Amino acid sequence: EKREIRDRRLQEKEEKEKGRLQALARDKKALTEQFENEVDTSVISSFKKNKACIGMPIEMMDFMLGAKFEKKESASSSKTQLKCKYGRGEKNQRGNYTYKLEAVFENGYLKSYKQL
């Protein structure tokens, strides 16, 4: 009886994970189709490989890397710029968080990035 309950829980967990992965794939395909005509094909292929590249929209970066941290925005008459960090890790000795990547967006598209 305990084995049946354990097997059932394991099966439910596997089905839930399978559904989550299918939803992620569906969302990724929708994003690809949304920006297909707006961005270069190299950006689409990088997105499919989960790699950042110059010219990638903010939405794609958020999908790949998750939440943005330490956002700083600046605006002028010709452009808006957003500087942020992705991939928050542990705190260092000084008590500050460490991050994996720093990105600079201009008018919604990746202008530059730096691995940290």
Number of C-alpha atoms within 10 A of each C-alpha: 6 7 8 9 10 11 12 12 12 12 12 12 12 12 12 12 12 12 12 12 12 12 12 13 12 12 13 17 12 12 17 18 12 11 17 13 9 10 15 12 12 13 21 20 13 14 20 14 10 14 14 20 19 16 17 25 22 19 13 22 21 12 15 17 16 13 13 17 14 10 12 11 13 10 11 7 5 6 10 13 17 19 20 17 23 23 16 15 11 10 11 9 7 6 8 10 12 15 16 13 16 18 21 21 21 19 14 16 20 22 18 16 17 10 10 11
